[in-house]
Amino acid sequence: MKSLYSFIIKPLSERYENVKKVEGKELIINSNIEDHRFVSKKAVVVSTPAAYTTKINIGDEVYVHHNIFRRWYDMRGNEKNSATFFKDDLYFAYPEQIYMYNLKSHLDYCFVAPIKNKSYLSTSKEQEHFGILKYSNSALEAAGITPGTLVVFTPYSEFEFIIEGERLYCMKSNDIAITHEYEGHEEEYNPSWAQSS
């Protein structure tokens, strides 16, 4: 079973990640299917495209766009699968919908860790649009932007992911606006709820 241009994937565990374990008990944190924040973004590759070769192999763990597994209600109130649904527990994913495979950035995507806000004049816990590059890609590395670089990224370009217990923002290379010199007080901001995922 192969698709011509798409990967065929299945959720790594469940379609939605709306249960957290707290002190050995399960806590339901969301019961709404429309909220994209609780849709699983972790998947396993079942089949690769037939039309071209790729570095992604069958069995690889990938991080994907949240709308792949998302369900929704039509105007009559009927629950529906996303347009990427194939059959059973299988879904199609275009290459552009895969952001990471085996903890390596895919295509022109990269991942940035937010940093703590040190300003006493702000109530925000993280400094907006600043971060530390965690997972780079070949285009950024060719420009000398490697993991550990302090970067500034464009507004509304980031998508939140929890990867290996760390909250990271996914974005494209073009969304990295500038690199920034360390001032010495920068510290990654990783909330405790992300570490328990």
C-alpha positions as CSV (number, residue, x, y, z in Angstrom):
1,M,0.0,0.0,0.0
2,K,1.6,3.2,-1.2
3,S,0.4,6.7,-2.0
4,L,1.9,8.4,-5.0
5,Y,3.0,11.7,-3.4
6,S,2.0,11.4,0.3
7,F,3.2,9.6,3.3
8,I,0.8,7.3,5.1
9,I,1.0,7.7,8.8
10,K,-0.8,6.7,12.0
11,P,-0.9,8.3,15.4
12,L,1.9,7.2,17.7
13,S,-0.6,6.6,20.5
14,E,-3.9,8.5,20.4
15,R,-5.4,11.2,18.1
16,Y,-5.8,13.5,21.0
17,E,-3.4,14.2,23.9
18,N,-6.0,15.5,26.5
19,V,-5.1,13.3,29.5
20,K,-2.2,14.0,31.9
21,K,-0.9,11.9,34.7
22,V,-0.7,13.7,38.0
23,E,0.5,11.8,41.0
24,G,-0.5,8.4,39.5
25,K,-4.0,9.6,38.5
26,E,-5.3,10.6,35.1
27,L,-6.5,14.2,34.7
28,I,-8.7,15.1,31.7
29,I,-7.6,18.5,30.6
30,N,-9.8,18.9,27.5
31,S,-13.0,17.4,26.2
32,N,-13.4,19.5,23.0
33,I,-12.4,18.0,19.7
34,E,-12.0,21.4,17.9
35,D,-9.1,22.7,20.1
36,H,-6.0,22.2,18.0
37,R,-3.7,22.4,21.1
38,F,-4.7,19.0,22.2
39,V,-4.5,17.2,18.9
40,S,-1.6,14.7,18.8
41,K,1.3,15.8,16.6
42,K,3.3,12.5,17.0
43,A,3.0,9.8,14.3
44,V,4.6,6.7,12.9
45,V,5.3,6.3,9.2
46,V,3.5,3.3,7.7
47,S,4.3,4.0,4.0
48,T,6.5,6.4,2.1
49,P,5.6,8.0,-1.3
50,A,6.1,6.0,-4.4
51,A,7.0,8.9,-6.7
52,Y,10.3,9.9,-5.0
53,T,12.9,8.8,-2.5
54,T,13.1,10.3,1.0
55,K,15.2,10.2,4.1
56,I,12.1,9.3,6.1
57,N,11.6,5.5,6.4
58,I,8.8,3.2,7.4
59,G,8.6,3.0,11.2
60,D,10.2,6.5,11.8
61,E,8.6,8.7,14.4
62,V,7.5,12.0,13.0
63,Y,6.0,15.3,14.2
64,V,3.2,16.5,12.0
65,H,0.7,19.3,11.4
66,H,-2.1,19.3,14.0
67,N,-4.9,19.2,11.4
68,I,-4.0,15.7,10.2
69,F,-5.6,13.9,13.1
70,R,-8.1,16.6,14.1
71,R,-11.8,16.0,14.0
72,W,-14.5,18.6,13.5
73,Y,-18.2,19.1,13.3
74,D,-20.0,19.9,10.1
75,M,-22.9,22.4,9.9
76,R,-25.4,19.7,10.9
77,G,-23.4,18.8,14.0
78,N,-22.0,15.5,12.7
79,E,-18.5,14.6,13.8
80,K,-16.1,14.3,10.8
81,N,-12.5,13.2,10.2
82,S,-10.1,15.6,8.6
83,A,-9.6,15.6,4.8
84,T,-6.3,13.6,5.3
85,F,-8.1,10.5,6.8
86,F,-7.5,7.4,4.7
87,K,-9.0,4.4,6.5
88,D,-9.0,2.7,9.9
89,D,-6.3,4.6,11.8
90,L,-4.3,5.7,8.8
91,Y,-3.9,9.2,7.4
92,F,-2.2,10.9,4.4
93,A,0.5,13.5,5.1
94,Y,2.2,15.7,2.5
95,P,5.9,16.2,2.9
96,E,5.3,19.9,4.0
97,Q,3.1,18.6,6.8
98,I,6.0,16.7,8.4
99,Y,8.1,19.0,10.6
100,M,10.5,16.5,12.2
101,Y,11.6,12.9,11.8
102,N,13.7,10.9,14.3
103,L,14.5,14.2,16.1
104,K,15.8,15.8,12.9
105,S,14.2,18.9,11.3
106,H,12.5,18.1,7.9
107,L,12.7,20.4,4.9
108,D,13.1,24.1,5.9
109,Y,11.7,23.7,9.4
110,C,13.5,24.4,12.6
111,F,12.7,24.4,16.4
112,V,13.4,27.1,18.9
113,A,13.2,27.0,22.7
114,P,11.6,30.2,24.2
115,I,13.6,32.1,26.8
116,K,12.5,33.5,30.2
117,N,11.5,37.1,30.4
118,K,13.7,39.0,32.8
119,S,11.7,42.2,32.6
120,Y,10.0,43.2,35.9
121,L,7.6,45.4,33.9
122,S,6.0,42.5,32.0
123,T,3.7,39.7,33.3
124,S,4.7,37.4,30.4
125,K,6.9,34.5,31.6
126,E,8.7,34.3,28.3
127,Q,10.4,36.9,26.2
128,E,8.4,37.3,23.0
129,H,10.0,36.5,19.7
130,F,13.4,35.5,21.3
131,G,14.6,31.9,21.6
132,I,17.5,29.5,21.4
133,L,17.7,27.3,18.3
134,K,17.5,23.7,19.3
135,Y,17.0,21.8,16.0
136,S,18.5,23.4,12.9
137,N,18.4,22.5,9.3
138,S,20.9,22.4,6.4
139,A,19.9,25.9,5.1
140,L,20.4,27.6,8.5
141,E,23.6,25.7,9.2
142,A,25.0,26.8,5.8
143,A,24.4,30.3,7.1
144,G,26.3,29.6,10.3
145,I,23.1,29.4,12.5
146,T,23.6,26.3,14.5
147,P,21.9,24.8,17.6
148,G,22.5,27.0,20.7
149,T,22.3,30.3,18.7
150,L,20.2,33.0,20.3
151,V,17.7,34.1,17.6
152,V,14.8,36.5,17.1
153,F,11.8,35.2,15.1
154,T,8.9,36.9,13.3
155,P,5.6,37.3,15.1
156,Y,2.9,34.7,14.6
157,S,5.3,32.3,12.8
158,E,5.7,29.8,15.6
159,F,3.7,26.6,16.3
160,E,4.0,25.0,19.8
161,F,5.3,21.4,20.1
162,I,6.3,19.3,23.1
163,I,9.4,17.3,22.1
164,E,11.3,15.1,24.5
165,G,9.5,16.8,27.4
166,E,10.5,20.3,26.2
167,R,8.2,23.0,24.9
168,L,9.6,24.2,21.5
169,Y,8.4,26.4,18.7
170,C,8.4,25.1,15.1
171,M,8.9,27.6,12.3
172,K,10.5,27.9,8.9
173,S,14.0,29.1,8.3
174,N,12.7,32.4,6.8
175,D,11.0,33.1,10.1
176,I,14.4,33.5,11.8
177,A,14.8,37.2,11.5
178,I,18.2,37.8,13.1
179,T,20.8,36.2,15.4
180,H,21.5,37.9,18.6
181,E,24.5,38.1,20.9
182,Y,24.1,36.5,24.4
183,E,24.0,39.1,27.2
184,G,24.6,36.4,29.8
185,H,21.2,36.3,31.5
186,E,19.3,34.3,28.9
187,E,17.7,31.1,30.2
188,E,15.4,28.7,28.5
189,Y,11.7,28.8,29.6
190,N,10.2,25.3,29.8
191,P,7.1,25.2,32.0
192,S,6.6,22.2,34.3
193,W,3.5,21.0,32.4
194,A,5.5,20.4,29.3
195,Q,8.0,18.2,31.2
196,S,5.1,15.9,32.4
197,S,4.0,15.2,28.8
